[in-house]
Amino acid sequence: RKYYNGASSVPKLPFSCPVHFCKTMIPTTVLLSLCLSSAAFTAPSSRASSQSELALFGRWRRKTRGVPDAEARAEAPLADARQDEEEDSSRRIFLSTVATSTAMLPHGALAKGPESKQTGLSDDQLREIIKADMVDKSFLVTADITRSVYDETATFTDEIDEYTMDKWIKGTQSLFVASGSRVSLVGDVDVNKKEVTFRFDEDLMFNIPFKPVVALTGKVVLTRDETTGLITSYREFWDQSVNEVLKTAKFGMRA
């Protein structure tokens, strides 16, 4: 999550771990390869050659449109300058689009904005909402939460770092392959005025090359505001250490 939601640093995991290596290195190499293959980063001699080819193409296009050779020669300097300017502008637009698209990959659905909040819910009502998010929507890997029961300032914390709600949603949707993961609710969802707790058992497929799957169990604690009843924090506790979870990684298998 920390890489995909744009945090300033990556989790302090063992670099020898293939999951950590893929998360930190592969996206950078892909971006560099895209940049180095673009016209904006070619050598000056290559750009000059490309401009010469564009000039020749411009003259050929004018000739095919019925412009006499003499007129074509007379207008060539000005027309070629205009065409070079247009091509440079198009190149800048193209590179800007590629850079923007690359920066957004891989991404799932965009996080939804604030919505009206369901304040003052009874314990039973909130239990059914959280249970549905777990059982029907597997929100631990899809981030498909019922946002209306969360305060917009809620924080989300796992065994690696703490996130804002939007960053947790964006990171979760990007990091995991929901169709290749499995999330199970263990037991019931316990709710009182102060918090919501439940246990989980899950297999997580990472959205990185080779699609590794890791297994873990743990508990989630959702702290509630005692006045509004909204959830103000999400805290995930794993039964295993980060290293123990990574050691369960399997490749080429669906959960």
SETOR-459256 format. One record per atom (N, C-alpha, C, CB): residue in one letter; x, y, z. Coordinates in steps of 0.02 Angstrom, whole numbers, plus 50000, padded with zeros to 5 digits. Glycine has a CB too. Layout:
AXYZ
...
***
This chain:
R500424994050000
R500005000050000
R500435006250000
R499535000050060
K500995005950035
K501395011950044
K501685014349978
K501965010750094
Y501885009749933
Y502125011849868
Y501565014849827
Y502445006049832
Y501005011449823
Y500485013449777
Y500105019549799
Y500015007849768
N500095021249862
N499715027249881
N500155033449884
N499385026149948
G500765032849860
G501175038749852
G501525041049915
G500775044249827
A501605036549966
A501945038550027
A502675039950013
A501875033050080
S503005043450059
S503675045950046
S504215040450048
S503845051150096
S504075034950081
S504585029650085
S504245022950083
S505005030350148
V504635017850064
V504345011150060
V504425007650126
V504685006950004
P504015002450140
P504074998850203
P504764995850212
P503544993250207
K504984995350274
K505644992650287
K505614985050290
K505924995450353
L505524982050231
L505504974850226
L506184972350201
L504924972550178
P506344965850210
P506984963250185
P507014964050110
P507074955850204
F507554967050084
F507594968350012
F507644961949972
F508194972749997
S507884956550006
S507924950149971
S507244947249956
S508324945350011
C506734949949987
C506054947449975
C505824949249905
C505554950350028
P505584944349864
P505364945749796
P504794950749794
P505164939449760
V504354950549844
V503784955249844
V504034962349852
V503284953549901
H504504963349900
H504774970149910
H505164972449849
H505234970249973
F505554967849818
F505944969649759
F505484971949702
F506364963749736
C504954968049689
C504494969749635
C504144976249648
C503984964249625
K503934977349712
K503564983449728
K503994989649719
K503304983149799
T504644989049735
T505064995049735
T505434996149670
T505554994649791
M505604990749633
M506044991449575
M505694991149508
M506554986249577
I505214986549499
I504914985549433
I504554991649407
I504454979749435
P504124994949447
P503785000849420
P504275006149396
P503325003849473
T504845007049430
T505335012049410
T505655010249344
T505875012649463
T505825003849334
T506135001949271
T505655002549213
T506394994849275
V505015001049225
V504515001949172
V504455009149152
V503824999249194
L504425013649202
L504375020749188
L504985023149149
L504285024649252
L505585021049169
L506195023149135
L506205020749063
L506805020549171
S505975014549052
S505975012048983
S505505015948939
S505795004648983
L504935018048967
L504465022148929
L504775028848912
L503815023148967
C505105031948960
C505415038448949
C505965038048897
C505685041249014
L506395032948904
L506975032348860
L506775030648788
L507455027148885
S506175027848780
S505955026048713
S505605031848679
S505495020148715
S505475037348714
S505095042948684
S505555047548646
S504725046848739
A505285051448600
A505665055948558
A505985061448598
A505235058848504
A505695063248655
A505955068848694
A506635067348723
A505475070448750
F506825060948728
F507455059048759
F507955056248708
F507335054048814
T507835057348643
T508305055048593
T508885059848590
T507965054448524
A509445057548560
A510035061848553
A509895067448505
A510645057748530
P510275073148509
P510165078848464
P510205076748391
P510655084248477
S510685072448374
S510755070348304
S510135066548281
S511375065948295
S509845062548326
S509245058748308
S508665063448298
S509075053648362
R508605068648342
R508065073448334
R508135077248268
R508045078348392
A508775079048250
A508885082548187
A508675078248128
A509615084648180
S508845071748133
S508655067048080
S507895066548075
S508945060248092
S507555066348132
S506825065848132
S506515072048101
S506555064848202
Q506815078048117
Q506545084148089
Q506635084448014
Q506875090148122
S507215081747989
S507335081547917
S506825077147883
S508035079047902
E506675071447916
E506165066947888
E505485070247886
E506135060347928
L505325074047939
L504695077547940
L504655082747885
L504585080848009
A505225086247872
A505235091347819
A505115088047752
A505905095047819
L505455082347738
L505355078847676
L504635076447668
L505825072847671
F504355073947724
F503655071747722
F503185077547707
F503465068347789
G503345083347736
G502925089247725
G502935091247651
G503165095047767
R503525091047621
R503565092847549
R503185087747506
R504295093347527
W503265081347524
W502915076147486
W502165076947493
W503115069147509
R501915078647554
R501205079447565
R500935085447525
R501065080347640
R501325090947523
R501105096647484
R501065095047410
R501555102647495
K501555091147386
K501555089347316
K500965084947298
K502205085747298
T500805080147341
T500235075747327
T499585079447330
T500235069947377
R499565085147364
R498955089247367
R498915094247310
R498915092847434
G499385093647261
G499335097847202
G499705104447205
G498645099147187
V500145105347254
V500535111547258
V501125111047211
V500765112947332
P501225115747162
P501785115347115
P502455115247152
P501775121247067
D502945112047121
D503605111347153
D503905118047170
D504065107447108
A503855122947124
A504155129547136
A503855132747198
A504065134047075
E503185132447204
E502855135347262
E503045131547325
E502095135447253
A503095125047317
A503275121047375
A503965122947400
A503265113547357
R504435124047352
R505105126147373
R505095132947406
R505575126147314
A504675137447380
A504645144247406
A504355144447476
A504235148647360
E503855140247488
E503525140447554
E503825135547604
E502785139047546
A504295131547580
A504555126147623
A504825128547690
A505085122547587
P505275133747692
P505555135747757
P505025137547808
P506015141647748
L504535141747789
L504015143847836
L503565137947855
L503605149547807
A503365134047804
A502915128447817
A503255123247861
A502695125147751
D503905121947846
D504265116947886
D504335119247958
D504945115547856
A504445125847968
A504505128548036
A503855127648074
A504715135848035
R503295129148038
R502635128348070
R502525121048088
R502075130848024
Q502705116648041
Q502585109448052
Q503015106848110
Q502735105547988
D503655109148112
D504085107048167
D503785109248234
D504785109948159
E503525115448235
E503215117948297
E502615113848317
E503015125348289
E502205112048266
E501615107948281
E501825101048306
E501175107248218
E502335098148274
E502565091448294
E502845091648365
E503085088848245
D503235096948381
D503505097448449
D502955098148500
D503975103448454
S502425102048483
S501865102848528
S501505096248538
S501375108148501
S501395092548483
S501065086048488
S501475081248530
S500935083148418
R502155081548521
R502585077048559
R502535078548633
R503305077748536
R502515085148651
R502465086948721
R501805084448751
R502535094448730
I501265085348713
I500605083048736
I500615075448746
I500045085048687
F500905071848697
F500935064548702
F501325062248762
F501235061648638
L501925065248772
L502345063248829
L502005064848895
L503015066648825
S501655070548897
S501305072348958
S500765067148974
S500995079348952
T500405064948921
T499875059948931
T500165053348954
T499485058948865
V500735051248923
V501055044948942
V501285045149014
V501645043348896
A501595050849033
A501845051449101
A501275051149151
A502225057949109
T500725054549135
T500145054549181
T499845047649186
T499615059549156
S499775044249129
S499485037549129
S499925032649167
S499375035049058
T500595033149156
T501055028649189
T501045029649264
T501755029649163
A501005036049285
A501005037549357
A500395034649391
A501045044949369
M499865033549352
M499245031049382
M499185023549376
M498655034349348
L499675020049348
L499645012849342
L500055009549396
L499885010549272
P499845003649420
P499195000749408
P498685003449457
P499214993249412
H498105004849435
H497595007549479
H496935003849472
H497485014949465
G496585003449528
G495905000949526
G495435006849521
G495744996649588
A494825005949544
A494345011349541
A494575017049586
A493635008949562
L494405023149567
L494595028949607
L494205029049671
L494495035449567
A494505031749723
A494165032249787
A493575037049782
A494655034649841
K493025035149812
K492435039349811
K492515045149859
K491825035249828
G492205050649843
G492255056549886
G491795055949946
G492075062749846
P491815061149988
P491405061050049
P490665060350032
P491515067450089
E490285057150074
E489575056350066
E489235057550133
E489395049350037
S488585058050132
S488225059250195
S488365053550244
S487465060050182
K488445055250307
K488645050450357
K488045047550394
K489125053650406
Q488115041150412
Q487595037750451
Q487795038150525
Q487505030250428
T487595043550556
T487765044450627
T487225041350671
T487855051950644
G487415039950733
G486925037450782
G486665030450768
G486365042050785
L487035026350730
L486805019550717
L486835015350780
L487235016350661
S486375010750786
S486395006150843
S486945001050832
S485705002550852
D487134997550883
D487664992450878
D487474987150827
D487794989250946
D486854985050827
D486624979850781
D486654982250708
D485914977650798
Q486454988550696
Q486474991250629
Q487184991550602
Q486154998150627
L487644993950644
L488344994350622
L488634987450612
L488754998350673
R488444982750654
R488694975850646
R488504973050578
R488414971350702
E487894973950557
E487674971350493
E488034974650434
E486924972350485
I488194981050440
I488554984650387
I489264981950381
I488554992250401
I489614981450437
I490304979050435
I490324971750413
I490634979850504
K489854967850435
K489834960750416
K489724960050341
K489274957050454
A489284964150313
A489164963950241
A489784966150202
A488564968450223
D490134971250228
D490744973450195
D491264967850194
D491034979650230
M491284963850246
M491764958350250
M491554952350207
M491854956150322
V490934950050218
V490704943950186
V490534944950113
V490094941250223
D490174950350097
D489944951450029
D490434955149985
D489294955150031
K490834959550016
K491274963849976
K492014962849988
K491104971049988
S492194958450035
S492904957050050
S493314963450053
S493194952349996
F493094968150094
F493384974850092
F494124975150112
F492994979250137
L494374969950144
L495084970050161
L495544969850100
L495244964150206
V495284967250043
V495684967249982
V495384971649927
V495754960049956
T494744973249932
T494434977449881
T494384984749902
T493734974849865
A494444986049967
A494354992849996
A493654995549983
A494874997649966
D493184991049969
D492494993049956
D492124993650023
D492134987949909
I492254999050058
I491965000050123
I491315004150117
I492455003650170
T490895003750168
T490315008150173
T490575014650205
T489725004950216
R490775019250162
R491125025250185
R490695029550231
R491345029350126
S490055029050225
S489605033250265
S489635031850339
S488905032450240
V489935026150360
V489995024750432
V490695026450458
V489835017350445
Y491115029250415
Y491785031350435
Y491835038950436
Y492315028350387
D492155041550487
D492315048650489
D492835050150434
D492585050850560
E492775055850401
E493245057450346
E493965058150370
E493025063850311
T494055059350434
T494745059950461
T495015053250488
T494755065150517
A494645047950476
A494855041350502
A495535039450475
A494335036050484
T495925036150518
T496585033550497
T496555026050492
T497135035750548
F496965023250447
F496985016050435
F497705013750447
F496745014250362
T497785008950493
T498455006650511
T498494999050506
T498625008850583
D499024996650471
D499154989450468
D499824988250502
D499144986750395
E500124982450491
E500754980850524
E501354984450494
E500874973450522
I501234988350441
I501784991750407
I501764999250416
I501764990150333
D501185002350410
D501155009650415
D500445012050429
D501425012850351
E500375018750434
E499725021850445
E499545026150384
E499725026250510
Y498905026150365
Y498685029550304
Y498045033650318
Y498555024450248
T497935038650275
T497285041950275
T496795037250240
T497315049050240
M496155038750245
M495655034250214
M495745033850138
M494955036750231
D495825039550105
D495895039450032
D496515035650010
D495915046450005
K497065036450046
K497685032950028
K497625025450041
K498275035850067
W497275023650095
W497175016450108
W496745013350053
W496845015450177
I496225016750033
I495785014149980
I496175013349915
I495175018749969
K496525018649896
K496905018549833
K497445013249834
K497215025449820
G497815012849890
G498355008049895
G498105000849895
G498745009249957
T497564999549931
T497294992749934
T497034990449867
T496724992349986
Q496664994749832
Q496404992949767
Q496944991649716
Q495944998349741
S497504995249723
S498054994449675
S498514988549692
S498465000749672
L498604987149755
L499094982149776
L498854974949770
L499284983449847
F498204973749780
F497954966949781
F497514965249720
F497564965749844
V497534958949700
V497084956449648
V496494953149684
V497454951249599
A495934956649683
A495354954149721
A495114947449697
A494784959249717
S495114946449631
S494864940049603
S495304934149620
S494794940649529
G495934935449637
G496394930049655
G496514929449729
G497044931049620
S496164933449769
S496254933449841
S495644930349875
S496364940549868
R495724928549939
R495164925849978
R495164929250046
R495224918049985
V494574931450067
V494494934450133
V493914931050169
V494384942150128
S494044928650230
S493514925350268
S493434928650336
S493674917750277
L492824929550357
L492674932050423
L492684926050471
L491984935750426
V493064926550525
V493114921150573
V492694923150634
V493854919750593
G492154919450646
G491714921150701
G491254926950683
G492124922950763
D491024930650733
D490554936050721
D490904942750727
D489964935550770
V490534948050711
V490774954950719
V490524957450787
V490534959550660
D490974959350831
D490784961750897
D490774969450897
D491284959150951
V490214972250921
V490124979550919
V489904982050987
V489614981550865
N490214987451010
N489964991051068
N490024998551054
N490354989051133
K489895002751101
K489895009951090
K490595012751073
K489625013451151
K491115009151094
K491795011651085
K492155008751024
K492185010151146
E491985002451006
E492364999450952
E492004993650919
E493034997150977
V492274991750861
V492034985850824
V492644981350815
V491714987850753
T492574974950829
T493134970250820
T492904964050784
T493444968450889
F493344961250745
F493204954850712
F493864951750691
F492734955750650
R493864945150681
R494454941450659
R494374939450586
R494564935250703
F494944938650553
F494944936950482
F495464931650466
F495054943150439
D495364928350410
D495834923450382
D495854924950308
D495614915850398
E496444926250281
E496464928350211
E497084925950173
E496434935850207
D497004925350107
D497544924050060
D497564930150014
D497454917250020
L498124933550011
L498174939749973
L498594938749911
L498474945350016
M498304940149852
M498694939949790
M498914947049773
M498264936949730
F499574947949767
F499844954549752
F499814956049677
F500564955049777
N499664962249662
N499614964449592
N500294966649566
N499104970249586
I500764961949566
I501444963049542
I501634957049500
I501944964149602
P502194957349463
P502384951649422
P502414945149462
P503064952849390
F502194939749429
F502164932949456
F501584932049505
F502814931249490
K501234937449523
K500624937149564
K500714932549626
K500034934649522
P501184934049670
P501274929849730
P500674930349776
P501904931949768
V500534924949811
V499984924549859
V500264922949928
V499454919149837
V500084927049978
V500304925750046
V499694924450090
V500724931750074
A499794920850144
A499244919050189
A499364922050258
A499174911350195
L498834924450290
L498894927150357
L498224927250392
L499184934250356
T498244927750458
T497644928350498
T497754934250546
T497484921750538
G497214936750573
G497294942350619
G496634945150643
G497694947750586
K496664951250668
K496084954550698
K496074961950676
K496104954050776
V495474964550667
V495374971650651
V494994974850708
V495004972550583
V495224980750729
V494884984650780
V494694991350750
V495334985550844
L494054992950750
L493794999250724
L493565003450783
L493214998150673
T493895008950795
T493715013250851
T493155018050831
T494335017250876
R492665018950875
R492095023250860
R492105029750900
R491445019450874
D491845034950870
D491735041150906
D491105040150950
D491645047350857
E491165041251014
E490605039751059
E490025044551051
E490845039951130
T490135050151017
T489585054951005
T489215053450941
T489855062051003
T489585052650886
T489265051550820
T489175044150805
T489675054750765
G489585039950836
G489565032850821
G489965031050759
G488845030550811
L490265036050725
L490655034750665
L491325031550683
L490765041250625
I491605027950635
I492255024750645
I492805029850633
I492335018650598
T493245030650682
T493775035650677
T494465032650664
T493795039750739
S494525026150674
S495175022950658
S495075015550643
S495665023850716
Y495495013050599
Y495525005950580
Y496215003550599
Y495375004950502
R496244998050638
R496894995250659
R496904987850645
R497034996650734
E497394985750605
E497454978750585
E498024975450623
E497564978250508
F497874969950657
F498384966250694
F498464959350662
F498184965550770
W499084957550644
W499214951050615
W499444946150669
W499754951650560
D499254939950661
D499484934750707
D500204932850693
D499034928550703
Q500444934250633
Q501124932650613
Q501514939050602
Q501124928250548
S502184938450605
S502614944150590
S502614945250514
S503344943150617
V502864951050493
V502904952550421
V503334947350386
V503184959550410
N503904945550416
N504344940650385
N504004933750379
N504984939950425
E503634931950431
E503284925450429
E502754925350374
E502954923950497
V502414930950365
V501904931450312
V502234930750243
V501514938050316
L502804934250234
L503144933950169
L503404927050153
L503704938950167
K503574923250203
K503834916450192
K503294911750166
K504124913750256
T502654913650172
T502114909450147
T501984910550073
T501474910650187
A502344915250042
A502214917049972
A502254911049925
A502714922349949
K501734910549883
K501714905349831
K501574908849765
K501164899949847
F501824906049711
F501764909149646
F501354904849599
F502454910449617
G500974908249555
G500574904749505
G499984901049534
G501004899849469
M499744903249592
M499164899949623
M498634905049641
M499374895949685
R498004903249629
R497454907549649
R497214905449718
R496864907149598
A497004910349757
A496774908749825
A496124904849823
A496684915249866
***
